[in-house]
Amino acid sequence: MTLRARKTVEGLKEYHPPLGGRDGLRLDFNENVGGCSPRVLAKLRAISSETLNKYPEREPGERAMADYLGIKPAQTLLTNGVDEAIHLLAETYLEADDEALIAVPTFSMYEIYALATQARVLTVQAGEDFKFPTEALLKAIAKKTKLICIANPNNPTGAAVPRAEIATILKAAPNAAVLIDEAYFDFYGQTMFDALGKFNNLFVARTFSKAFGLAGFRMGVVAGSEAQMKLVRRVSSPYNVNGVALECLPEALADREFVASYVEQVKRGRAKLEAFYRERDVRYWPSDANFVLAYFGEFRVAFVQEMRKRGILVRDRNSDPGCAGCVRITLGTDEQTERLLKTLPEALAAIGFQTQRSAESKR
Ligand SMILES: Cc1ncc(COP(=O)(O)O)c(C=O)c1O
């Protein structure tokens, strides 16, 4: 007899982000590649052994976060990144044979955590323009739909969902937990936090891994109605967020200038990269996030390799549903954008790139 995992787990596909060998300019993971707030670093250097030897206290952090978001602490749960928030919602709301609904392409962890509960995952494919397929999603909502996850703006497409459409979905699925994942909020600017009081089934999440430059801290937040968050807390470890990150959180929240300056740079870079794609007649999808997805067709593999040779990592998204031939590039500081825009033409010349418009129209 050998030890067997649950059948559901044995059948799960592995999510394989590269977990090593990411030397170079990392424009592949949508992190803040410019660093983090100097105030956070100063706090980090002043951490005492007490922070490490006592169990972390989440409540003061939740009060600070609730204040920052303009909601109540009882609505607020700090999580080990948004990844954990997704996991907790799946654990709280999905029974075996329930349905989770997602529009693809999107962030992989929604599907993985939902499947791990033995629920079924229904996917709705976005069209070629990658606009959020609201109509199709509304049609797919059924009695068994218990979880709907929407990244707004979406990863890897950068497309945003208008508030009115989100409200329609919330009303159409009163029995489902609807997660609006605002991981890229800072680069977009529209939020659903102010609607929390209106919808009992709405959950909103944010991460500190992107604009705040704290991916290594693993800090996220999910908020919902007080009554629902009481239930979500039941499946969370009381010490899910580490003490070092908690101690630094107030500094991260207070340094608004750091985030504002970084976001400005990313937005400038995004406009420049999109302009570059237009000039070179490369098909791209206009983005509201800190990255842009573009179509390189048959040149995709060579392009990614050529960029790596030149010290810049970009992300091949070929295997995402509907993204064959696509590569996603994250934007960073002005300096990094300058380097990117200098390197791109060199890499494209080295692979003899020709625009893929004709190939693309055959897709
Ligand atoms: C839409 C979306 N949500 C969540 C995450 C993960 O966030 P965290 O680092 O807080 O777990 C990502 C990371 O790529 C993402 O793209």
The ligand as a Gaussian input file, in Angstrom:
#p B3LYP/6-31G(d) Opt

LIG

0 1
 C       -4.941000      38.909000     -10.553000
 C       -3.940000      38.482000      -9.532000
 N       -4.352000      38.209000      -8.298000
 C       -3.488000      37.827000      -7.344000
 C       -2.141000      37.676000      -7.626000
 C       -1.229000      37.186000      -6.537000
 O       -1.146000      38.123000      -5.535000
 P       -0.312000      37.818000      -4.213000
 O        1.126000      38.004000      -4.526000
 O       -0.840000      38.837000      -3.263000
 O       -0.642000      36.426000      -3.783000
 C       -1.665000      37.932000      -8.896000
 C       -0.219000      37.754000      -9.190000
 O        0.228000      37.673000     -10.274000
 C       -2.592000      38.336000      -9.878000
 O       -2.192000      38.573000     -11.123000

